[in-house]
Every structure is written in C-alpha cells, then in structure tokens.
C-alpha cells in the first residue's frame, strides 16, 4: 500500500482588536479558517500569514490598530487587515503600503478570498474539522451572540453606520441555532450584542421565522423568551431605551434572562442629548428606571456617558451629576469626548478644553464611585449566584462574577479557595458576600 501524500498545513496568526462585535467577526473568520484546514497559531514566527482585525472608532483605537499592523509587518511580513479601520478610506494603505489586502468589518468572505490568494490551502478531509460551535476567542464558559449588524441611528459622535452600514438583523432561527450549539458545547453565559439590540428585527418588520417547528418573531422580546429555554445566563448589551424595552423587564423578574440592562444613556442634559441626536429625555429615563425597579427590584442597570461634548457647559455637566444622584445606576463608565474622523460632532461649536474634559471625567467618576461603593455594600451578608472565571492557586483565589457583572467591563468577586475545593472554571455556584469596595466584592462559599 502506498503512503498517502502529506499535505502542508498552512498556519495563520490572528490579532483581534475592538469591541465584542468585532470579536464575533474574528470568531467567524477563525471558524472558517479551521473549517478549511488552516492551523491557528499564537505567534508571528510560527505563522505563514497574519490577519489583523482592527478598530477605527476613536483616535486612540486607530493608533492602536495601526501599531498592531506595523508590529505584524515587522515580525511576520505577510499581513491581511480587516475590521472598522479598513472602512475608513485608505488610511491603512497610506500608513502601511505593504499589507496584502484590506477589507472592512463583517467581511468573512472577503478575508477568506484574500487568504486563498496569498496562502491557498490544500483540502484534507481528515484534518479539516471544526467543532459545531465554531472557533471562539472567549473562555469556554461564556460567548458573545451577535444578533444584528449596523445601525439606523445617526448619533453625531458616532461613525458606526458609515463603517458597518444600516441595521441588518440576523434571521432569528439562525441566532437560536447558534445559541443552541453554544449551550451544547458548555457555554453557561450568552452575552447578546449588536449596535442596537432593541432595534432587532425592525429592518425585516419583525418577520416570523421557525425554530424547531415553532414560530418566533424577529424581535428582542421574543428572542429573549426563546433564549431562556437553554437554561443558561442571557445578558443584554447595548439596548436603546425604546418603549418595548419595558417588555423584557418581566422576563428578568421571572428569572428567564439575567436582570441586567446595558443602556448607553450618554448624557442627561436635554441640550447635549439633542446635539448628540440621542433618543429620550432624562425625565422620561428617570420615570422608566423607577418603573423597571418596581417590576424587577434586583435589576442591574449599566450605562456609559460622554463628558466634554462640544457645547457642554458647567450647567450641563451639573445636570449630568444630578442625574447620577437621582438614578443611582449600578455600573457606569465615562469617557472624555474626542473627535472621530467623519463624525458630525466635529463640526459643532463650543469645543471643551482638554483640561476641563479630564477634570469632569474625574469629578464624574468620583461621584459614581461613591454611589457604587454604597450600592455594593448592600450586598454584604447576601447569598449570590456567581459564575467562576478563573482559579488562581498562587493567590489562593477563585475569581468570579455575579449576574450584575459582565466580563471585562464590570466588577469581580474574590473567594478564597477552600481546602476541599470542588469548583471549576465555568461553574455557577452560590457564595455569601463578606466585603465590598467601590467596584469589587469578596465572598465565601455558602
């Protein structure tokens, strides 16, 4: 019997930058690479070619992406660029003319075409295997579930629609099949992401699809109801405060999805919100927050805000601080406004001095830190479910999160490893909170 020919397995390095939506794009490309028999390697030296998935939202992200491309070129020499920076004209080609190809975001097919051109792989049916849940960049126990691409809003500080286009919702049956595969693979937490999660299905007029023979509307409420059947944590991110958001709060109260709502309010001054072209007013927002807490007292509300937006006066900023006092939000992030190439806000009058922006960020975070510390203190003595993210034997600590905390952006729970520890990464277990600070908590097993 003659020996079968040995096919060369081509190796691809991958650098993934940017937001969770970009992470999902990276996972799709990686899945396709593995399905076609490419190896994914962790170093430039071992790779035959490197793909860099970039972010291009703000100047700092553009600089980080360009630096990453330059490093990949220096270390490897063969680089394909994809992601949001690729959609910003020819900035990549001007800065790094030696890249092999450049595509925009959400472009798996175009990236694979470029890889096929510069690193064609031979097919080997015995090696071209990929798990049904695909290749992921997150830990095994949680995963991002992207439900749509693009956005119909035209916020003056944002260029996402020009980078990723208008809203395009994924078919709800495809989303649910992906969620089913992820749950079957051991995922314990799904983080639902998109540019505007509450707009899901608007573009297809909330079309009804069929999943396992059952009709399901392409709509956020029905999607959440369907996702609850998998018996794992479901967390909602990037939700605009549309009226129908009220419909998912009872699902949280019933334990069907996590009582966690990530709504980027961005500001509280009506004048600034109008300049930003953001929906809703601070007054309506306060009424709805109170209503949500009446329906689901355990709800965690996370938000992000921009200070130093063009035209923001001290009075506007004081309105924002007053909103923090009244709203008592659970998890909050704050950013100093910076110009983004192509954003309408660049044309607005009333630029705020950089020194004042940074002062306002500090004042904002000082106030929110006090609010957060007081709210976390209320957990002392409570029993909470936590999901285990890591076990650090050197520090003798188990690192976990409650349902109130999303990975990478919110707080952590630290638990001393007991002598008879049986807890593993990815387990959901109960602990009693023993201490807190401004952002994190400490606990012991119940």
VMD Tcl script that draws the C-alpha trace (Angstrom):
set ca {
  {0.00 0.00 0.00}
  {1.45 3.33 -0.98}
  {1.66 6.08 1.60}
  {-0.84 8.90 1.26}
  {0.65 12.27 0.35}
  {1.41 14.61 3.23}
  {-0.38 17.92 2.80}
  {1.26 21.05 4.14}
  {-0.95 22.60 6.80}
  {-0.82 26.38 6.45}
  {-0.66 28.40 9.64}
  {-2.39 31.72 10.28}
  {-1.74 34.15 13.11}
  {-4.62 36.31 14.28}
  {-4.79 39.66 16.13}
  {-8.27 40.73 17.24}
  {-8.90 44.29 18.47}
  {-12.01 46.30 19.26}
  {-15.45 45.67 20.69}
  {-17.38 42.41 21.24}
  {-18.99 42.79 17.81}
  {-15.52 42.74 16.27}
  {-14.70 39.71 18.42}
  {-17.66 37.89 16.85}
  {-16.38 38.82 13.38}
  {-12.99 37.38 14.36}
  {-14.62 34.18 15.59}
  {-16.44 33.76 12.27}
  {-13.18 34.13 10.33}
  {-11.35 31.75 12.66}
  {-14.15 29.21 12.33}
  {-13.95 29.37 8.55}
  {-10.17 29.04 8.66}
  {-10.37 25.89 10.77}
  {-13.18 24.50 8.63}
  {-10.88 24.82 5.61}
  {-7.95 23.13 7.35}
  {-5.81 26.11 8.35}
  {-4.00 25.98 11.69}
  {-4.33 28.97 14.03}
  {-1.03 29.73 15.74}
  {-0.25 32.11 18.64}
  {3.00 33.68 17.43}
  {4.18 35.72 14.46}
  {7.17 33.43 13.98}
  {5.05 30.31 13.55}
  {2.57 31.93 11.14}
  {2.71 31.85 7.35}
  {0.43 34.90 7.31}
  {-1.21 37.20 9.90}
  {-4.75 38.63 9.95}
  {-5.31 41.81 11.99}
  {-8.93 42.67 12.84}
  {-8.90 46.39 13.60}
  {-10.96 49.01 15.42}
  {-11.38 52.50 13.98}
  {-13.92 54.15 16.24}
  {-11.83 56.79 18.06}
  {-8.34 58.18 17.52}
  {-6.77 56.01 20.24}
  {-8.25 52.88 18.65}
  {-6.99 53.93 15.21}
  {-3.49 54.40 16.62}
  {-3.59 51.04 18.42}
  {-4.73 49.31 15.22}
  {-2.07 50.94 13.06}
  {0.58 50.00 15.64}
  {-0.66 46.38 15.63}
  {-0.49 46.24 11.84}
  {3.04 47.67 11.91}
  {4.16 45.13 14.51}
  {2.70 42.26 12.48}
  {4.50 43.51 9.35}
  {7.80 43.83 11.24}
  {7.52 40.41 12.87}
  {5.97 38.42 10.01}
  {5.78 40.46 6.82}
  {2.58 38.98 5.36}
  {-0.47 40.79 6.76}
  {-4.16 40.99 5.82}
  {-6.18 43.75 7.50}
  {-9.91 43.65 8.23}
  {-12.34 45.46 10.53}
  {-13.58 49.00 11.03}
  {-10.29 50.72 10.25}
  {-10.43 49.14 6.81}
  {-13.65 51.04 6.15}
  {-12.03 54.43 6.87}
  {-10.75 55.24 3.39}
  {-7.16 54.36 2.55}
  {-5.57 55.14 5.93}
  {-4.21 51.59 6.21}
  {-2.64 51.58 2.75}
  {-1.15 55.05 3.28}
  {0.41 54.10 6.62}
  {1.36 50.52 5.74}
  {1.54 50.14 1.93}
  {2.95 46.60 2.23}
  {-0.18 44.94 3.60}
  {-1.51 42.21 1.33}
  {-5.18 43.20 1.45}
  {-7.62 45.42 3.36}
  {-11.33 44.80 3.98}
  {-13.97 46.44 6.14}
  {-15.84 44.89 9.08}
  {-18.17 41.88 8.93}
  {-16.29 40.60 5.87}
  {-15.53 36.91 6.38}
  {-15.88 36.06 2.69}
  {-13.57 38.89 1.57}
  {-10.94 37.95 4.18}
  {-11.05 34.31 3.10}
  {-10.67 35.33 -0.55}
  {-7.52 37.27 0.36}
  {-6.17 34.33 2.36}
  {-6.92 31.94 -0.52}
  {-4.99 34.24 -2.87}
  {-1.90 34.60 -0.68}
  {-1.95 31.30 1.24}
  {-4.01 28.69 -0.61}
  {-4.60 25.56 1.47}
  {-4.89 22.01 0.23}
  {-8.02 20.22 1.35}
  {-7.59 17.29 3.73}
  {-10.90 15.73 4.83}
  {-9.19 14.05 7.78}
  {-7.83 17.32 9.19}
  {-10.43 19.91 8.15}
  {-12.55 19.55 11.27}
  {-14.22 22.28 13.29}
  {-16.44 21.99 16.37}
  {-20.13 22.79 15.79}
  {-19.97 25.90 17.99}
  {-17.16 27.33 15.86}
  {-13.84 28.80 16.95}
  {-14.17 31.35 19.75}
  {-11.84 33.85 21.39}
  {-13.70 33.93 24.71}
  {-13.27 31.41 27.54}
  {-15.23 28.19 27.13}
  {-17.96 29.15 29.61}
  {-19.23 32.37 28.00}
  {-19.76 33.63 24.47}
  {-20.92 36.71 22.59}
  {-24.03 36.24 20.46}
  {-24.27 38.92 17.77}
  {-27.85 39.35 16.57}
  {-27.51 42.14 14.02}
  {-25.06 44.27 12.13}
  {-25.05 48.04 11.58}
  {-27.27 50.80 12.98}
  {-30.06 53.10 11.81}
  {-29.24 55.91 14.24}
  {-27.15 58.90 13.28}
  {-25.61 59.96 16.59}
  {-23.34 62.90 15.87}
  {-20.34 61.44 17.73}
  {-20.52 58.03 16.03}
  {-19.39 56.72 12.64}
  {-20.60 53.13 13.05}
  {-23.25 53.45 10.27}
  {-20.56 54.59 7.83}
  {-18.31 51.72 8.91}
  {-20.86 48.91 9.28}
  {-23.91 50.21 7.39}
  {-27.56 50.36 8.38}
  {-29.25 47.77 10.58}
  {-29.30 44.22 9.21}
  {-30.88 41.71 11.61}
  {-29.81 38.07 11.55}
  {-32.65 35.59 10.99}
  {-33.96 34.63 14.42}
  {-33.75 30.91 13.65}
  {-30.04 31.29 12.82}
  {-29.46 33.14 16.10}
  {-31.27 30.45 18.08}
  {-29.42 27.61 16.31}
  {-26.11 29.28 17.19}
  {-27.26 29.70 20.80}
  {-28.27 26.04 20.91}
  {-24.85 24.92 19.65}
  {-23.07 27.18 22.14}
  {-25.15 25.86 25.04}
  {-24.49 22.28 23.94}
  {-20.75 23.00 23.88}
  {-20.73 24.02 27.54}
  {-21.32 27.78 27.36}
  {-23.02 28.95 30.57}
  {-23.49 32.63 29.68}
  {-24.58 34.29 26.43}
  {-23.83 38.00 26.01}
  {-26.25 39.34 23.41}
  {-24.56 42.11 21.41}
  {-25.27 44.35 18.44}
  {-25.01 48.06 17.78}
  {-28.65 48.49 18.82}
  {-30.09 45.34 20.42}
  {-33.56 46.78 20.99}
  {-33.92 47.54 17.24}
  {-33.56 43.84 16.40}
  {-35.99 42.94 13.62}
  {-37.04 46.48 12.68}
  {-35.48 46.12 9.23}
  {-37.44 42.92 8.47}
  {-40.69 44.20 10.05}
  {-40.34 41.67 12.90}
  {-40.65 38.78 10.46}
  {-41.75 35.43 11.92}
  {-39.30 32.55 11.38}
  {-39.45 28.94 12.58}
  {-37.09 27.34 15.06}
  {-37.60 23.64 15.83}
  {-41.02 23.91 14.22}
  {-42.14 26.78 16.48}
  {-42.85 30.30 15.19}
  {-40.62 33.04 16.65}
  {-40.77 36.74 15.79}
  {-37.55 38.51 14.82}
  {-37.90 40.84 17.80}
  {-35.98 41.40 21.03}
  {-38.75 40.29 23.41}
  {-39.49 37.05 21.57}
  {-35.78 36.36 21.11}
  {-35.18 36.72 24.86}
  {-38.10 34.42 25.62}
  {-36.71 31.81 23.22}
  {-33.14 32.11 24.55}
  {-34.39 31.41 28.07}
  {-35.16 27.78 27.10}
  {-31.46 26.86 27.09}
  {-31.18 27.21 30.87}
  {-28.08 29.43 30.81}
  {-27.40 33.06 31.68}
  {-28.54 35.53 28.99}
  {-27.23 39.10 29.31}
  {-28.38 42.06 27.18}
  {-25.93 44.70 25.97}
  {-26.27 47.96 24.01}
  {-30.01 48.49 24.43}
  {-31.63 51.76 23.35}
  {-34.46 52.82 25.69}
  {-37.32 52.22 23.26}
  {-40.80 51.72 24.80}
  {-40.78 47.97 24.10}
  {-37.72 47.53 26.34}
  {-40.32 47.51 29.14}
  {-41.45 44.10 27.84}
  {-38.21 42.33 28.77}
  {-38.20 43.52 32.40}
  {-40.86 40.93 33.47}
  {-38.68 38.22 31.85}
  {-35.87 39.36 34.15}
  {-38.18 39.32 37.16}
  {-39.20 35.75 36.27}
  {-35.56 34.64 36.03}
  {-35.75 33.87 32.32}
  {-32.89 36.23 31.45}
  {-30.43 37.99 33.73}
  {-31.73 41.13 35.49}
  {-29.11 43.23 33.73}
  {-29.68 46.04 31.26}
  {-26.85 47.83 29.46}
  {-28.22 51.14 28.15}
  {-25.70 53.77 26.97}
  {-27.56 56.92 28.06}
  {-24.52 59.10 27.13}
  {-25.75 62.26 28.91}
  {-28.61 63.83 30.89}
  {-28.69 67.42 29.63}
  {-31.54 67.84 27.07}
  {-29.39 70.30 25.14}
  {-26.45 67.90 24.87}
  {-28.67 64.89 24.10}
  {-30.20 66.91 21.25}
  {-26.74 67.85 19.95}
  {-25.78 64.17 20.14}
  {-29.03 63.20 18.37}
  {-29.77 60.69 21.13}
  {-33.30 59.42 21.81}
  {-35.28 60.02 25.01}
  {-35.03 62.69 27.68}
  {-33.55 62.45 31.17}
  {-37.00 62.97 32.71}
  {-38.54 60.05 30.81}
  {-35.47 57.96 31.57}
  {-35.87 58.50 35.32}
  {-39.54 57.52 35.20}
  {-38.71 54.33 33.35}
  {-35.82 53.40 35.65}
  {-38.21 53.68 38.61}
  {-40.77 51.55 36.77}
  {-38.16 48.88 35.91}
  {-37.07 48.68 39.53}
  {-40.66 48.30 40.71}
  {-41.14 45.33 38.36}
  {-37.69 43.80 38.99}
  {-36.11 45.11 42.22}
  {-32.86 43.18 41.58}
  {-32.25 44.71 38.15}
  {-28.72 45.97 37.47}
  {-28.56 48.98 35.17}
  {-25.25 49.69 33.46}
  {-24.56 52.74 31.31}
  {-21.85 54.82 29.69}
  {-21.58 58.59 29.44}
  {-19.58 61.13 27.44}
  {-18.36 64.33 29.09}
  {-16.79 67.32 27.36}
  {-19.06 67.04 24.31}
  {-18.95 70.22 22.16}
  {-21.14 72.88 23.77}
  {-21.22 71.19 27.19}
  {-21.27 73.93 29.84}
  {-20.74 73.57 33.57}
  {-24.53 73.75 33.92}
  {-24.95 70.82 31.52}
  {-22.36 68.86 33.47}
  {-24.11 69.62 36.74}
  {-27.32 68.23 35.24}
  {-25.43 65.03 34.49}
  {-24.12 64.81 38.07}
  {-27.66 65.42 39.33}
  {-28.89 62.59 37.16}
  {-26.30 60.26 38.70}
  {-27.50 61.20 42.17}
  {-31.12 60.54 41.27}
  {-30.71 57.48 39.04}
  {-28.31 55.60 41.35}
  {-27.09 53.45 38.46}
  {-25.29 50.24 39.36}
  {-22.47 50.09 36.82}
  {-21.19 53.18 34.99}
  {-18.39 54.07 32.59}
  {-17.33 57.55 31.48}
  {-15.31 58.82 28.52}
  {-13.96 62.22 27.62}
  {-15.24 63.27 24.20}
  {-12.69 63.12 21.39}
  {-13.14 63.95 17.73}
  {-13.69 60.96 15.45}
  {-12.80 61.44 11.81}
  {-16.01 61.67 9.80}
  {-18.31 62.33 12.78}
  {-20.79 65.22 12.56}
  {-19.92 66.33 16.09}
  {-16.57 67.58 14.79}
  {-18.43 70.44 13.11}
  {-20.18 71.62 16.29}
  {-19.19 74.83 18.06}
  {-18.17 75.08 21.68}
  {-15.19 72.73 21.91}
  {-14.33 71.98 25.53}
  {-10.72 72.35 26.63}
  {-8.91 69.05 27.21}
  {-8.04 70.02 30.79}
  {-11.71 70.66 31.60}
  {-12.73 67.36 29.98}
  {-10.32 65.42 32.19}
  {-11.45 67.33 35.29}
  {-15.05 66.43 34.50}
  {-14.17 62.76 33.99}
  {-12.53 62.76 37.43}
  {-15.45 64.54 39.10}
  {-17.93 62.21 37.39}
  {-16.11 59.04 38.40}
  {-15.57 60.28 41.96}
  {-19.32 60.73 42.38}
  {-20.15 57.41 40.74}
  {-17.51 55.58 42.79}
  {-19.27 56.73 45.98}
  {-22.63 55.60 44.60}
  {-21.19 52.25 43.53}
  {-19.49 51.69 46.91}
  {-22.76 52.32 48.75}
  {-24.78 50.06 46.45}
  {-22.25 47.22 46.63}
  {-22.17 47.49 50.43}
  {-25.85 46.46 50.43}
  {-24.72 43.01 49.19}
  {-22.83 42.19 52.40}
  {-24.48 39.17 54.01}
  {-26.44 38.31 50.87}
  {-26.18 34.98 49.07}
  {-25.46 35.47 45.36}
  {-25.05 33.16 42.39}
  {-21.66 33.62 40.75}
  {-20.02 32.26 37.62}
  {-16.36 31.26 38.03}
  {-14.00 32.92 35.54}
  {-10.63 31.81 36.89}
  {-8.85 29.95 39.70}
  {-5.52 31.37 40.84}
  {-3.66 28.90 43.09}
  {-0.76 31.32 43.62}
  {-3.06 33.94 45.12}
  {-5.31 31.23 46.61}
  {-8.30 32.93 44.99}
  {-11.30 31.97 42.90}
  {-12.27 34.87 40.64}
  {-15.96 35.05 39.74}
  {-18.79 37.38 38.72}
  {-22.37 37.84 39.84}
  {-25.30 38.26 37.46}
  {-24.74 42.01 37.98}
  {-21.32 41.93 36.33}
  {-20.42 41.43 32.69}
  {-16.93 40.15 31.81}
  {-14.15 42.69 31.23}
  {-16.25 45.78 32.00}
  {-17.80 45.28 35.46}
  {-16.63 44.15 38.89}
  {-15.36 40.81 40.21}
  {-15.99 38.59 43.22}
  {-12.94 37.15 45.02}
  {-13.35 33.93 47.02}
  {-10.59 32.21 48.98}
  {-10.02 28.67 47.70}
  {-11.31 26.23 50.35}
  {-9.31 23.16 51.36}
  {-11.87 20.81 49.79}
  {-12.46 22.86 46.66}
  {-14.62 21.16 44.01}
  {-15.40 24.31 41.99}
  {-14.13 24.58 38.41}
  {-13.92 27.40 35.90}
  {-17.33 27.89 34.31}
  {-19.30 26.60 37.30}
  {-22.22 28.62 38.61}
  {-22.28 28.38 42.39}
  {-23.59 30.22 45.45}
  {-21.50 32.40 47.75}
  {-22.14 34.78 50.64}
  {-20.77 38.30 50.19}
  {-18.49 39.29 53.09}
  {-16.91 42.58 51.98}
  {-17.01 45.17 49.18}
  {-15.21 48.22 47.86}
  {-16.11 50.68 45.10}
  {-16.26 48.07 42.32}
  {-15.46 44.55 43.58}
  {-16.72 42.13 46.22}
  {-15.28 39.39 48.43}
  {-17.18 36.27 49.44}
  {-17.10 32.83 51.00}
  {-18.93 29.69 49.97}
  {-22.43 29.45 51.42}
}
mol new
graphics top color blue
foreach p $ca { graphics top sphere $p radius 0.5 }
foreach p [lrange $ca 0 end-1] q [lrange $ca 1 end] { graphics top cylinder $p $q radius 0.2 }
display resetview
